[in-house]
Amino acid sequence: MVLAEELSTGAVLAGIRAGRCWIAESADVDVSFTARADGRVAGVGERLATRGERVHVHVAVRGVPAGTVRILTDRGEAHRAPLPGRGAGAVRWVTTAGDSAYVRVEVRRPHDGHMAVLTNPIALD
């Protein structure tokens, strides 16, 4: 998946170059991943100027019933949470730029642990 300004070759390539993309195992799987600090918001592949404020990470997933959301930073796995069995759910976590240079998300299937979603990171300054 690529976040692009429009459906054109140039816009898709610009989205890839900017890192605004993630891998999903199928079109049935979707993820929304943002980080917020003091009214500022950043998404996949973007940089968030935290100005020393706490960073609120929000992950919403659809299409991975009873899966596991893993939030990872430059220090490894920072948070792990289960998704509900109905296939859609959200996870929230709080950090700081001092504790995490970046955050990224992995979502794994239950039972076999196969990767359903892998995002690029959001950098924290």
N, CA and C atoms as a LAMMPS dump frame, in Angstrom:
ITEM: TIMESTEP
0
ITEM: NUMBER OF ATOMS
375
ITEM: BOX BOUNDS ff ff ff
-5.0000000000000000e+02 5.0000000000000000e+02
-5.0000000000000000e+02 5.0000000000000000e+02
-5.0000000000000000e+02 5.0000000000000000e+02
ITEM: ATOMS id mol type element x y z
1 1 1 N 0.848 -1.159 0
2 1 2 C 0 0 0
3 1 3 C 0.903 1.235 0
4 2 1 N 0.493 2.23 -0.794
5 2 2 C 1.249 3.484 -0.877
6 2 3 C 0.279 4.639 -0.681
7 3 1 N 0.63 5.567 0.212
8 3 2 C -0.156 6.786 0.365
9 3 3 C 0.33 7.776 -0.683
10 4 1 N -0.524 8.064 -1.648
11 4 2 C -0.166 8.957 -2.747
12 4 3 C -1.203 10.062 -2.863
13 5 1 N -0.78 11.192 -3.396
14 5 2 C -1.672 12.342 -3.563
15 5 3 C -2.763 12.074 -4.595
16 6 1 N -2.455 11.229 -5.573
17 6 2 C -3.429 10.879 -6.62
18 6 3 C -3.012 9.538 -7.212
19 7 1 N -3.864 8.977 -8.032
20 7 2 C -3.58 7.697 -8.671
21 7 3 C -2.883 7.949 -10.007
22 8 1 N -1.592 8.239 -9.918
23 8 2 C -0.763 8.424 -11.11
24 8 3 C 0.608 7.827 -10.815
25 9 1 N 1.333 7.49 -11.855
26 9 2 C 2.657 6.901 -11.673
27 9 3 C 3.561 7.826 -10.863
28 10 1 N 3.589 9.107 -11.192
29 10 2 C 4.439 10.059 -10.481
30 10 3 C 4.091 10.165 -9.012
31 11 1 N 2.799 10.214 -8.699
32 11 2 C 2.364 10.352 -7.307
33 11 3 C 2.675 9.089 -6.504
34 12 1 N 2.476 7.922 -7.112
35 12 2 C 2.787 6.662 -6.42
36 12 3 C 4.288 6.56 -6.163
37 13 1 N 5.101 6.892 -7.161
38 13 2 C 6.554 6.859 -6.971
39 13 3 C 7 7.862 -5.904
40 14 1 N 6.384 9.025 -5.859
41 14 2 C 6.708 10.023 -4.828
42 14 3 C 6.368 9.482 -3.439
43 15 1 N 5.239 8.789 -3.321
44 15 2 C 4.854 8.183 -2.044
45 15 3 C 5.843 7.12 -1.602
46 16 1 N 6.309 6.317 -2.542
47 16 2 C 7.306 5.291 -2.221
48 16 3 C 8.619 5.94 -1.796
49 17 1 N 9.076 6.928 -2.557
50 17 2 C 10.327 7.624 -2.211
51 17 3 C 10.262 8.26 -0.823
52 18 1 N 9.092 8.75 -0.456
53 18 2 C 8.921 9.399 0.849
54 18 3 C 8.734 8.376 1.977
55 19 1 N 8.603 7.093 1.63
56 19 2 C 8.427 6.066 2.652
57 19 3 C 7.014 5.953 3.172
58 20 1 N 6.062 6.553 2.487
59 20 2 C 4.663 6.516 2.928
60 20 3 C 3.996 5.237 2.421
61 21 1 N 4.501 4.095 2.889
62 21 2 C 3.969 2.824 2.406
63 21 3 C 4.099 1.737 3.469
64 22 1 N 3.346 0.687 3.266
65 22 2 C 3.395 -0.479 4.134
66 22 3 C 3.029 -1.697 3.314
67 23 1 N 3.351 -2.856 3.863
68 23 2 C 3.062 -4.119 3.201
69 23 3 C 1.883 -4.756 3.915
70 24 1 N 0.894 -5.197 3.153
71 24 2 C -0.245 -5.936 3.69
72 24 3 C -0.361 -7.235 2.909
73 25 1 N -0.73 -8.31 3.595
74 25 2 C -0.768 -9.611 2.946
75 25 3 C -1.852 -9.719 1.879
76 26 1 N -2.873 -8.879 1.953
77 26 2 C -3.934 -8.902 0.946
78 26 3 C -4.725 -7.592 1.006
79 27 1 N -5.598 -7.412 0.047
80 27 2 C -6.448 -6.214 0.023
81 27 3 C -7.49 -6.24 1.138
82 28 1 N -7.661 -7.381 1.79
83 28 2 C -8.617 -7.492 2.898
84 28 3 C -8.053 -6.961 4.213
85 29 1 N -6.766 -6.643 4.217
86 29 2 C -6.101 -6.173 5.429
87 29 3 C -5.772 -4.692 5.265
88 30 1 N -6.095 -3.908 6.292
89 30 2 C -5.8 -2.478 6.24
90 30 3 C -5.274 -2.028 7.598
91 31 1 N -4.429 -0.995 7.577
92 31 2 C -3.895 -0.432 8.805
93 31 3 C -3.887 1.09 8.701
94 32 1 N -4.175 1.741 9.805
95 32 2 C -4.026 3.183 9.954
96 32 3 C -3.069 3.361 11.122
97 33 1 N -1.994 4.141 10.921
98 33 2 C -0.94 4.258 11.92
99 33 3 C -0.507 5.712 11.993
100 34 1 N -0.699 6.347 13.155
101 34 2 C -0.318 7.749 13.341
102 34 3 C 0.364 7.939 14.683
103 35 1 N 1.124 9.019 14.766
104 35 2 C 1.728 9.457 16.024
105 35 3 C 1.378 10.931 16.192
106 36 1 N 1.013 11.322 17.42
107 36 2 C 0.604 12.697 17.709
108 36 3 C 1.378 13.232 18.901
109 37 1 N 1.738 14.496 18.816
110 37 2 C 2.382 15.18 19.941
111 37 3 C 1.962 16.641 19.92
112 38 1 N 1.267 17.068 20.961
113 38 2 C 0.872 18.465 21.131
114 38 3 C 0.189 19.043 19.887
115 39 1 N -0.766 18.297 19.327
116 39 2 C -1.543 18.782 18.187
117 39 3 C -0.926 18.512 16.831
118 40 1 N 0.325 18.064 16.78
119 40 2 C 0.968 17.721 15.514
120 40 3 C 0.777 16.234 15.254
121 41 1 N 0.612 15.863 13.978
122 41 2 C 0.349 14.471 13.613
123 41 3 C 1.275 14.057 12.485
124 42 1 N 1.765 12.819 12.564
125 42 2 C 2.569 12.247 11.489
126 42 3 C 2.056 10.849 11.195
127 43 1 N 2.175 10.456 9.925
128 43 2 C 1.777 9.121 9.504
129 43 3 C 2.977 8.332 9.016
130 44 1 N 2.702 7.187 8.457
131 44 2 C 3.737 6.271 7.976
132 44 3 C 4.728 7.011 7.082
133 45 1 N 6.017 6.838 7.368
134 45 2 C 7.073 7.435 6.569
135 45 3 C 7.357 8.895 6.858
136 46 1 N 6.63 9.481 7.791
137 46 2 C 6.82 10.899 8.087
138 46 3 C 7.635 11.09 9.36
139 47 1 N 7.986 12.327 9.63
140 47 2 C 8.761 12.705 10.811
141 47 3 C 7.87 13.596 11.686
142 48 1 N 7.886 13.329 12.997
143 48 2 C 7.09 14.109 13.943
144 48 3 C 8.01 14.907 14.849
145 49 1 N 7.879 16.228 14.807
146 49 2 C 8.607 17.109 15.73
147 49 3 C 7.855 17.09 17.048
148 50 1 N 8.41 16.423 18.047
149 50 2 C 7.694 16.24 19.314
150 50 3 C 7.871 17.405 20.282
151 51 1 N 8.946 18.174 20.122
152 51 2 C 9.258 19.294 21.017
153 51 3 C 9.26 18.858 22.481
154 52 1 N 9.685 17.607 22.7
155 52 2 C 9.776 17.068 24.052
156 52 3 C 8.47 16.58 24.635
157 53 1 N 7.379 16.701 23.901
158 53 2 C 6.065 16.272 24.386
159 53 3 C 5.912 14.754 24.271
160 54 1 N 4.962 14.22 25.011
161 54 2 C 4.639 12.794 24.901
162 54 3 C 4.053 12.518 23.522
163 55 1 N 4.347 11.351 23.005
164 55 2 C 3.883 10.932 21.682
165 55 3 C 2.82 9.856 21.863
166 56 1 N 1.635 10.112 21.31
167 56 2 C 0.523 9.175 21.388
168 56 3 C 0.434 8.428 20.058
169 57 1 N 0.704 7.132 20.11
170 57 2 C 0.693 6.286 18.927
171 57 3 C -0.666 5.603 18.838
172 58 1 N -1.259 5.622 17.638
173 58 2 C -2.553 4.986 17.416
174 58 3 C -2.459 4.078 16.196
175 59 1 N -2.88 2.838 16.374
176 59 2 C -2.885 1.857 15.289
177 59 3 C -4.283 1.276 15.191
178 60 1 N -4.885 1.337 14.016
179 60 2 C -6.181 0.705 13.765
180 60 3 C -5.978 -0.333 12.667
181 61 1 N -6.489 -1.527 12.901
182 61 2 C -6.287 -2.64 11.973
183 61 3 C -7.626 -3.255 11.62
184 62 1 N -7.761 -3.623 10.348
185 62 2 C -8.952 -4.325 9.863
186 62 3 C -8.48 -5.55 9.088
187 63 1 N -9.152 -6.681 9.276
188 63 2 C -8.881 -7.861 8.472
189 63 3 C -7.927 -8.881 9.074
190 64 1 N -7.611 -8.732 10.376
191 64 2 C -6.724 -9.694 11.035
192 64 3 C -7.376 -10.121 12.36
193 65 1 N -8.433 -10.928 12.289
194 65 2 C -9.136 -11.343 13.504
195 65 3 C -8.201 -12.032 14.491
196 66 1 N -8.252 -11.603 15.75
197 66 2 C -7.475 -12.171 16.85
198 66 3 C -5.967 -12.089 16.608
199 67 1 N -5.547 -11.183 15.745
200 67 2 C -4.119 -11.003 15.485
201 67 3 C -3.431 -10.282 16.628
202 68 1 N -2.133 -10.084 16.475
203 68 2 C -1.325 -9.393 17.484
204 68 3 C -0.655 -8.186 16.854
205 69 1 N -0.845 -7.031 17.463
206 69 2 C -0.181 -5.803 17.028
207 69 3 C 1.088 -5.65 17.854
208 70 1 N 2.195 -5.448 17.145
209 70 2 C 3.48 -5.19 17.806
210 70 3 C 3.938 -3.797 17.406
211 71 1 N 4.224 -2.958 18.395
212 71 2 C 4.808 -1.645 18.143
213 71 3 C 6.29 -1.771 18.45
214 72 1 N 7.114 -1.44 17.459
215 72 2 C 8.56 -1.576 17.595
216 72 3 C 9.232 -0.214 17.484
217 73 1 N 10.345 -0.065 18.186
218 73 2 C 11.14 1.151 18.147
219 73 3 C 12.582 0.765 17.84
220 74 1 N 13.458 1.741 17.876
221 74 2 C 14.878 1.469 17.68
222 74 3 C 15.436 0.567 18.777
223 75 1 N 14.709 0.388 19.854
224 75 2 C 15.137 -0.469 20.968
225 75 3 C 14.489 -1.851 20.93
226 76 1 N 13.705 -2.135 19.896
227 76 2 C 13.039 -3.433 19.791
228 76 3 C 11.549 -3.314 20.059
229 77 1 N 10.946 -4.448 20.429
230 77 2 C 9.505 -4.45 20.699
231 77 3 C 9.223 -3.638 21.954
232 78 1 N 8.339 -2.651 21.806
233 78 2 C 8.005 -1.767 22.922
234 78 3 C 6.622 -2.048 23.492
235 79 1 N 5.732 -2.578 22.649
236 79 2 C 4.36 -2.819 23.091
237 79 3 C 3.759 -3.916 22.23
238 80 1 N 2.921 -4.744 22.856
239 80 2 C 2.235 -5.824 22.15
240 80 3 C 0.8 -5.874 22.667
241 81 1 N -0.167 -6.007 21.741
242 81 2 C -1.571 -6.055 22.153
243 81 3 C -2.361 -6.937 21.189
244 82 1 N -3.338 -7.675 21.698
245 82 2 C -4.173 -8.519 20.835
246 82 3 C -5.287 -7.717 20.179
247 83 1 N -5.688 -8.174 19.01
248 83 2 C -6.862 -7.62 18.333
249 83 3 C -8.063 -8.495 18.671
250 84 1 N -9.261 -7.917 18.655
251 84 2 C -10.454 -8.723 18.933
252 84 3 C -10.714 -9.733 17.809
253 85 1 N -11.5 -10.722 18.106
254 85 2 C -11.811 -11.775 17.145
255 85 3 C -12.678 -11.344 15.981
256 86 1 N -13.297 -10.182 16.061
257 86 2 C -14.193 -9.753 14.985
258 86 3 C -13.445 -9.201 13.768
259 87 1 N -12.132 -9.002 13.875
260 87 2 C -11.353 -8.612 12.703
261 87 3 C -10.934 -7.165 12.621
262 88 1 N -11.442 -6.312 13.486
263 88 2 C -11.051 -4.904 13.47
264 88 3 C -10.833 -4.451 14.902
265 89 1 N -9.811 -3.631 15.092
266 89 2 C -9.539 -3.141 16.432
267 89 3 C -8.487 -2.053 16.407
268 90 1 N -8.258 -1.463 17.559
269 90 2 C -7.296 -0.367 17.676
270 90 3 C -6.409 -0.583 18.885
271 91 1 N -5.194 -0.06 18.775
272 91 2 C -4.21 -0.138 19.853
273 91 3 C -3.625 1.255 20.037
274 92 1 N -3.443 1.641 21.287
275 92 2 C -2.826 2.931 21.606
276 92 3 C -1.627 2.678 22.513
277 93 1 N -0.622 3.547 22.364
278 93 2 C 0.587 3.441 23.182
279 93 3 C 1.212 4.823 23.268
280 94 1 N 1.919 5.104 24.351
281 94 2 C 2.525 6.42 24.561
282 94 3 C 4.025 6.255 24.76
283 95 1 N 4.805 7.164 24.149
284 95 2 C 6.258 7.172 24.289
285 95 3 C 6.756 8.609 24.216
286 96 1 N 8.061 8.785 24.132
287 96 2 C 8.678 10.095 23.908
288 96 3 C 9.794 9.91 22.881
289 97 1 N 10.243 10.999 22.294
290 97 2 C 11.353 10.933 21.351
291 97 3 C 12.637 10.52 22.077
292 98 1 N 12.75 10.827 23.358
293 98 2 C 13.905 10.399 24.137
294 98 3 C 13.96 8.895 24.324
295 99 1 N 12.802 8.257 24.351
296 99 2 C 12.733 6.805 24.512
297 99 3 C 12.677 6.051 23.19
298 100 1 N 12.245 6.722 22.128
299 100 2 C 12.034 6.045 20.849
300 100 3 C 12.417 6.979 19.705
301 101 1 N 13.435 6.617 18.944
302 101 2 C 13.821 7.433 17.785
303 101 3 C 12.805 7.287 16.663
304 102 1 N 12.119 6.159 16.636
305 102 2 C 11.066 5.918 15.65
306 102 3 C 10.096 4.885 16.216
307 103 1 N 8.944 4.778 15.601
308 103 2 C 7.978 3.715 15.892
309 103 3 C 7.523 3.118 14.569
310 104 1 N 7.32 1.812 14.561
311 104 2 C 6.754 1.131 13.407
312 104 3 C 5.862 0.013 13.914
313 105 1 N 5.086 -0.584 13.011
314 105 2 C 4.088 -1.565 13.417
315 105 3 C 4.238 -2.854 12.617
316 106 1 N 4.04 -3.961 13.314
317 106 2 C 3.865 -5.275 12.698
318 106 3 C 2.565 -5.848 13.232
319 107 1 N 1.805 -6.501 12.372
320 107 2 C 0.611 -7.22 12.802
321 107 3 C 0.784 -8.66 12.347
322 108 1 N 0.619 -9.576 13.286
323 108 2 C 0.813 -10.992 12.98
324 108 3 C -0.482 -11.763 13.189
325 109 1 N -0.624 -12.808 12.383
326 109 2 C -1.779 -13.7 12.465
327 109 3 C -1.698 -14.556 13.718
328 110 1 N -2.87 -14.907 14.283
329 110 2 C -2.852 -15.841 15.414
330 110 3 C -2.482 -17.239 14.905
331 111 1 N -2.152 -18.084 15.774
332 111 2 C -1.856 -19.497 15.497
333 111 3 C -0.512 -19.701 14.806
334 112 1 N -0.284 -19.128 13.62
335 112 2 C 0.963 -19.396 12.898
336 112 3 C 1.957 -18.238 12.963
337 113 1 N 1.532 -17.049 13.424
338 113 2 C 2.423 -15.903 13.566
339 113 3 C 2.853 -15.253 12.267
340 114 1 N 2.236 -15.638 11.149
341 114 2 C 2.602 -15.028 9.864
342 114 3 C 2.305 -13.528 9.873
343 115 1 N 3.16 -12.783 9.193
344 115 2 C 3.018 -11.335 9.099
345 115 3 C 1.824 -10.98 8.22
346 116 1 N 0.928 -10.143 8.743
347 116 2 C -0.205 -9.645 7.972
348 116 3 C 0.042 -8.211 7.519
349 117 1 N 0.761 -7.421 8.341
350 117 2 C 1.061 -6.02 8.036
351 117 3 C 2.461 -5.701 8.559
352 118 1 N 3.184 -4.909 7.771
353 118 2 C 4.492 -4.387 8.169
354 118 3 C 4.568 -2.951 7.658
355 119 1 N 4.736 -1.985 8.564
356 119 2 C 4.779 -0.584 8.144
357 119 3 C 6.203 -0.055 8.118
358 120 1 N 6.38 1.009 7.372
359 120 2 C 7.578 1.832 7.502
360 120 3 C 7.437 2.6 8.81
361 121 1 N 8.524 3.157 9.324
362 121 2 C 8.455 3.863 10.606
363 121 3 C 7.968 5.299 10.49
364 122 1 N 7.579 5.826 11.638
365 122 2 C 7.386 7.263 11.846
366 122 3 C 8.572 7.697 12.694
367 123 1 N 9.36 8.642 12.203
368 123 2 C 10.528 9.138 12.945
369 123 3 C 10.081 10.17 13.971
370 124 1 N 10.699 10.126 15.143
371 124 2 C 10.365 11.055 16.233
372 124 3 C 11.568 11.928 16.542
373 125 1 N 11.376 13.244 16.497
374 125 2 C 12.445 14.201 16.839
375 125 3 C 12.122 14.866 18.15
